[in-house]
């Protein structure tokens, strides 16, 4: 009787393993067939690529990546390598509320086009490509992080746009890094006007009191990585970071796909 039960258990385990292997092979075959019908293409230009949700060599080469040397606080690139970690004059003269900012690329050329397609072109699938690159660019921040939080949209803007690009990016970064993502910690309680065309001071005034951490969602000293698509003047990042710190966060860093770099 015991031997029969043991045999049934072993046989059931083998059957389960066989079925799992069959499903995996079926998924692989289906993927190959789908690739024949819909060959993978570059998310930027449409040229053929080896893998789906990727960039072709031409677009990859044209992406204006931000690499060291850069300001350790703001993440803005230096034209000359002065050796060792340094702060830019802007970070010294006007320190941000957040700790460090990192971005994949300058907000220019192919990077600008990708952000616009994600944000306004009804291309939410681009978040997979951009988010993967963000996880690499922000690896040092994510290695120390306890929590990933996307910059929230006001309810009315979320309704009109149908999705929050920062949340889509944050979900991918979380999957790639293994850091928990929570899209409900930070709330946008003020319906602000568009930041486009506003000066630095106008942007800051526009965002005054816009973000809030509800009492029920207060943090307990966690290190947070705040996710957004673009870092421009830092007004949104500062306002959101201030709210997170007031809401109990111990430290806030910023990770975006692109950032505006002002030359000179």
N, C-alpha and C positions, 0 to 999 in steps of 0.2 A: 504493500500500500504506500509506504514511504518512498520506495523506489519509483513507483508509478507517478507520484506527485512531483518527485525530483525531475523525472524525465519530462513531464509536462511543462515544468518551469523552464528547463533547459531548452526544450523544443519551442516554447513560447518566446524565449529570448532570442533564439535564432531566427524565428519568423519575424519578430519585431525588427531585428537588425537587417534582415533581407528586405523587408518592406521599406525601411528607411533608406537603404542603398538604392533601391529601385526608384523611390521618389526623387532622390538626388540626381540619379542618372537621367530621369525623365525631365527634371528641371533644366539640366545641362543641355539636353537635346533640344528642348523647347527654346532655350536661349540661343542656340546656334541657328535654329530655323528662323527665329525672329530676326537674327542678325542678317540672314540672307535676304529676307523680305525688306527689312528696314535697316540698312547698314549704319553703324554708328558714325556720327558726324560731329564736327567741331561745334561747340555751343555758341561760338562767336561768329564764325563765317560760313559754316555749313560744309566745309571740306571734309573728306573722309578721314576718320581717325581709327586707331586700333581698338580703343575702348570707348564705351558710351559715356556721356556726361564729361567729356574732356575737351582739351584745346589741341588744335593742330600745331605742328612745329612753328609755322609762320606766326600765328596769333600768340603762341607762348613766347616767342622771341620779341614780339612787339609789346608785350605787357610790361609797363614801367614798374618793375618790382622795386620795393624799398628794402635795401640790405645795409648792413653795417659798413661804414660808420654812420651812426645816427645818434641823436639826442636820447639818452637813456630815459628821460622823463616823458618827452613829447613824441618820440619816435620819428622826428623829422630828420631827413638825411643831411649829412655834412658833405660839402663838395670836396673836402680834403680830409684825409685820415690823419688826425693829430695824435693818434696813439692812445690806447686806454679808453675806458668809459668816460664820457664827458656830457655836460649839460649845455644846451644852447642858451644864448642870451635871453631868448623869450621865456624859457623855463625858469631862469634865475630872476628876471625882472617881474614876471607875472606867473608865479607857480599855479598850476591847475589844482582843482579840488581832488582829482583822482591821482593815483600813484604813478602809473605808467600807461602809455598808449602804444599800441602796436597795430600795424596795418600791412596788408599784403602788397599793395601797390599805390602809386600816386593816382589821384583822381584825374586821369588824363587818358586820351587815346582809347585803347581797347578796354581798359578798366572802367572808364566812364560809360562806355557803351554797354558793358555787361551789367553795371548797376542800374542803368536806365531800363534795360530790358527786364530785369528782375522786378524793379519797382513799379514801372508804368506800362510795360509791354506784355503783361499777362503771361509771364514766363517763370512761374514759381519753381519749376524744375531746375532752374539755374542755381538755386540755393545749394544744391548738392555739390556742384563744382566749386562755387565760391567758398562754401563752408569748409570743404576739405582743405583748401589752400589757407584759410584762416587758422585752422587747427595747427598747421605747420608753422605759420608766421607767429602765432601766439603761444608756442609750446612752452616757453619759459614762464609765462603767466599762468597757463593752465596747470602746469606741474605743481604750482603752489596754491591753486584755487580749491575752494570748498563748494562753490556754487556758481553756476552760469545764469545770468539774468538778461533777457532781451530788453531793449528800450521799447516801452509800450506805446501804442497808438491810442488816441482818444477814441471812445466808442463810435462816435459819428464818422471819424475818418476810417476806422476799421470797417465799418459797414459799407462805406462808399468804395474803398479799395479792395475789400473782400478778403485780404490777408495781410498779416504784418510781416514784412520782409525780414525784420530783425529777429522775430520768433522763428521763422523758417531757417535762417542762418544759425541761430543758437541751437536748434535741434540737431543740426548736422555736426556742429562743433562738439556738442555734448556726446554724440555717438562716437565721434572720432577720438575724443580725449578720455571718455569714461567719467567725466565730471557731471554731476547732477545738474539738470536744467529746471528752473522754476519760472514760468511765465506769469505768475500771479503775485509775486512778492512786491513788485513795483507797479503802481497804478498811475495812469495819466488822468488827473481829475480836472484839468483845465483845458478847454478847447482853444488852442493857440492858433494864430494865423500862420500861414506858410513862412518859413524862414528865408526863402529865396529872395534875394534883393535887399535884405536887411543888413545894417552895419553890425559890428560886433556888439556894441552897446545896446542896439535895438533888439538883437537876438536874445541877449541876457534878460532884458526887461520883458520881452515877450514870454519867456519861460519861467518868470518869477512865480513860484508856487505851483508849477504845473505838475510836479511829480510828488508822490506820497507813498509811504509804506504803511498800510493799515495796521492798527494795533494788534489784530489777530495774527498778522504775518510778520511780526517783528523778528529780526535776526538776533543771533547770539554771538556776535563777534566773528562771523564767517568772513573769509576772504572771497570777494566776489569779482568775477570777470563780467563786465557789462558789454553786451554785444549790440552793434549797430552796423548799417551798411557803409556809411561814410562819416568821417570826422572832418568837419569844416573848420569853424572857428573854435570849437570846443564848448560852445554855450550849452548845447544839449547834454553833452557828456558831463559837464560841471554840474548842471542842475540836477541831473539824474543821480550822479555820485553823491551830491550833498544830501539828497533825500534818502539814499541808501545808508549813508553814514549816520544820519539822524535816526534812521530806522533800525540801528543796531549793528550794521556791518562793521567789521574791524578794519577792512581795507578794500579799496575798489580800484581795479585796473580796467582799461578800455581796450577792446579788440574790435577792429572794423576790417572790412575788405579793402576799402580805399580811404585815403586821406588827402585833403587839399594841401599842397606844398607851395608856399609863396616864396619865390626866389628873391635873393638879395637880403 
